[in-house]
Amino acid sequence: MNSLIERLGAMQFTWRDSIDILLVAVVLYNILALIRGTRAMQITIGLILLASSYFVAQAFDLPALEAISREILFYLPFAIIVLFQLEIRRALARVGSNPVFALLSHRSRGSIYDPVLDASFDLAEKAIGALIVIERSQSLRAYIETGKEIDAVVSRDLLVNIFTPGAPLHDGAVIIQGGRIAAAGAFLPLPSGKPDQTISHGTRHHAAVGLTEETDAFVIVISEENGQVAASREGRLFENLKRQELARLLDAPRDGAAAA
């Protein structure tokens, strides 16, 4: 104990150490924000408990447990890559996105919220199925190219007309990019697995979750079966939303958990 106190007393804390601690804190915060509210959080807790068993075994001199835990620690990095491949892809995509562009695009999105909300609940009242995608910081160009490029001002009437049954582009997704409707009739990816939330839903809900697993886009889904409004963000599905709840989800930061 005395030697530990002496070593701590001999340490010199400099401004570099402050920056080092701050950077580590930022990295840890972003990792936790990325997995908060998801199954990855539960997996992380399990992995931490497995890893801590090695130090417990050393502290209490348990050779068998220590040997097993040492093997677990050796393979732990490979398990993390396999278990968290989706979160790793999402984090790398965020790091690669331009924060200045993201700030500017957030400003332009504010003006499109009202017509999008109006159209969503008009369609819901008529039980007309729809899929409306709002691009965030990550480009959706690959998905825009799967549909019919439009480049039109966002308006309630145009969105309602696009999704009216029998219209040429009603089957597919509308993608809003830079405050304008970039494409209609676009195809979205399905989820990598079958999330429990979307098993009872149709293709639109699956496609919404699939896109938000791959990108940071925000997707609004209107069910043609019951006229309910849902939304997907970060691979999560928020169902049976009222107008104020959907507006809050649109305005909420990406790493925040919104109430459904």
Number of C-alpha atoms within 10 A of each C-alpha: 6 7 8 9 9 10 10 10 9 9 8 7 8 9 8 9 11 10 11 11 12 12 12 10 12 11 12 12 11 13 14 15 15 20 18 15 14 12 9 17 15 13 15 16 11 12 16 11 11 15 16 13 18 21 16 14 18 14 10 9 11 13 12 10 15 19 13 13 20 17 11 17 17 10 10 15 11 10 14 14 12 11 14 15 12 15 18 16 13 20 16 10 16 15 9 11 14 11 12 10 12 14 12 12 17 17 12 14 20 12 12 20 19 15 15 22 18 17 22 28 21 17 25 21 15 12 17 22 24 28 27 24 27 23 24 21 23 18 15 20 13 11 16 23 14 16 20 14 16 14 16 13 13 20 17 19 13 15 23 20 16 20 25 18 13 10 10 12 19 22 20 22 29 30 29 27 23 18 21 18 23 24 25 29 21 23 19 24 15 19 19 12 8 12 15 7 14 18 11 9 11 12 12 24 26 26 23 32 30 24 25 24 23 20 23 23 24 24 27 26 27 26 21 18 12 14 21 21 25 22 25 26 25 25 21 19 21 19 17 15 17 13 13 10 14 24 15 13 22 21 13 12 10 17 15 12 15 16 10 15
